[in-house]
């Protein structure tokens, strides 16, 4: 960033002057030498041209009004760029021109904005116009329309001000000539012009990105249609969430469900994926999991969702499944659930069938597909060590009937050879045999029946 103080010896343009225009030294060697000679600053002779271009500027007090009147000839290449030096004035006798030259060429202008400013200190915006596609010496339309006169080769740094037109509209030349009230209104106008300029640039950038996205979607619509719904939802989620800050992301229920299923597969893999993709945090998906009501016994919500999933299975063979149940050991303890307002830790068999015994085991039932690969826990019970085979056989029967109501076909049960499990299966088989005997028939199959379907046991 070059200095704001004019390099010409004796010039009164200092850092605090926010009105006077500044110009960088030209990169053309011939013109550069003339500028250095006219500045009467001997130290510039010992500094490389590129360093002078980066560090020093010359204000427009040293350019005659006739130079600005001939800007159109320079822009149209009727005059050489070196002719600029003919209108150079020494000292501070030359005054800044107040009239701008109308231009008709408006294409190929690339505007770069530096929006590092604060409104509190009313700092002003630095704008650099780089001409693309213009011939050497061409003056961009934006600079001339804004009342800013440029000089030098095809790259020029405009001052930190684009509001000369505001003063010109009210017939003032400098801000110091304004009354306190007008100066306040001028500052407000300048502030909103800055905001409008930033918003315009953001709008243009957003519009450009949208056009690119539409072009990409149109060119890849066939490939996108081949993707399944989960992949499309994931891509849509990443396009929405990646530009947002981590604390500003708002995920849909589908996003959280997908994240929860991934997290349950492998927590370590989910943490690694979170560094690459925009995924919900662990706390977010655990909080969602807490909102799902899981009660002991048969949860109607689980079986309703399972019924909807079974309807999508077209092949009846894919509906064949196995009911697996087993017990896991628990540490006998009590825990107060603040959200539900109850105490967990006693023996609980569902449907408000609780006892005062401490639960030291959990009986879990899971459905697993035989031909189609799927598995889903469907029920759990908190039990104690003294659970009888009679009670266990009733629980097995109730769970199998609930699974059959979803449209799945239970063909077998799987459990370990614990004495209670063996006794419960034998009881179910004996009950089936008694039913056939009461009807005058003989049960010749291996297993037991529930709901008219034979169920094998292993």
Helices and strands as residue ranges (DSSP letters): E 22-24, H 29-39, G 42-46, H 49-55, E 57-59, G 60-62, H 65-69, H 71-75, G 81-87, E 109-114, E 126-131, H 141-145, E 155-157, H 164-169, G 175-177, H 180-219, H 221-225, H 229-241, G 246-248, H 253-265, H 267-274, H 282-291, E 297-298, H 300-311, G 316-319, E 320-329, E 335-337, E 342-344, E 346-348, E 354-358, E 361-369, E 375-383, H 389-404, E 409-414, H 419-438, E 448-450, E 453-457
